[in-house]
């Protein structure tokens, strides 16, 4: 069981990496402007 918690600790560091994906999500925002034009 102790070995399992060790793996959990390694997971948190990986979370910060995915945070880079949310950045691209900002691009879809401009697309909303195009919808307002029509």
C-alpha positions, -999 to +999 in steps of 0.1 A: +000+000+000+029+023+008+042+019-028+008+031-041+010+064-022+045+069-037+029+068-072+002+093-061+030+118-051+044+115-086+010+123-101+008+159-087+040+171-105+024+158-137-007+180-131+012+213-136+021+201-171-015+197-183-021+233-172-004+243-204-033+228-224-058+253-209-037+281-225-048+271-261-083+272-249-079+310-251-079+308-289-115+295-290-125+326-272-118+349-302-140+325-322-169+339-302-164+373-317-168+358-352-202+345-340-213+380-328-204+395-363-232+376-381 
